């Protein structure tokens, strides 16, 4: 008899960024389960929220999630599907992209 998987909240964090760091809020919410010593992510939502940069979409400047049955990226009100490799790869892409946005907001264009 197989054991049923119980999805649990793995991570839920919110970080308020100081104005000199671009301002706004970073939000991470990750759901999943552990199986054979591995963590399996089933749902996630990563968001950079800053009403001073973008007022639409509740201030969500950038985000990645897999709600509505597909993996997608939000950027200033636009939504586009993304190819999903792994949660870790998505998290890394999110980190890189929000840092690029913050650098542009602060005038430090790469």
N, C-alpha and C positions, 0 to 999 in steps of 0.2 A: 504494500500500500504506500503510495507516495504522499509525502507531507505537503500540505498546501502552503503556498508562499504568502506571507503576510507583509504587505507593503507598509513601510513605516517612514516617518519623516527622518531623513538622514542628516540634513543640514538646513538651517534657517538662520540667516544672518542679514543684518542691515548695518551698513557703515555710512555715517554722515561724513561727507568730505568737507574739509575746511575750505573757505573761499580761495585761499592761496593755492589749494590743490585742485581748483576748478569748481568747487562747490557741488551741491547735489547729494544724491544718495545712491549707494550700490546695494542691490538686494539679490540674495541668493536663496532659492528654495529648491531642495532636492529630495525626491522620494525614491524608495526602492526597497531592496531586501538583500540579505546575505545568503549565499548558497555555496557550499563546498569551500568556505573560506574566502570567497570573492564577493565584492559588493556589486550588485546589479542595479543600475539606475533605471527606473521606470518612468519617472516624470521629473521635469526640471523647469525652472524659470529663473533666468539671469537678467537683471535689468539695471541700467544706469538712468536715473530719473533726475531731471534738473529743469524746473519750470523756467529758469532764467535763459535757458538755451532753446527749449521747445515747449510750447504751451499745449499742444494737441496731445492726444493719447495719454491723458493724465500726467503729462510731463515726461513720459518715457522717451528718452533720446535714442537709446539703443537697448535692444533686448534679444535674447534667444530663448525659445521654449519649444515644447512639443505638445502644446494643447491643441485641441481640435483635430487630433489624429495625424498630425504631420509636424516635422521639424521645420522651424522657420525663424527668420530674423526680422526684427522690427528696427527701422531706422527713420526717425522723425516722421512717423505716421505711415510710412510705407512698409508693407509686409511682403516678404519673398521667401519661397521655400529654399532650404539649404540641404546639401548632402550631409547626412549624419555618418560620421566615422566612429566616434565614441563621445561619451560625455566629457571626458578629459580634454579631447581635442576641441570640443565646442567651448568649454570653459577657457581654454588657452586663447582661442580666437576672440572671445568676448573680452578678455583682459587686454589683449593687444589693441582691439578696436576702441574700447572706452578710453584707453590712454591716448590714442591718436586724437579722439574727439576733445579730450581735456586739453591737450597741447594746442590744438587749434583755437579753442575758446580762450586760452591764456595768451595766445599770440606766438607760441613756440612751434611754428610749423616745421615738421621734420624735413 
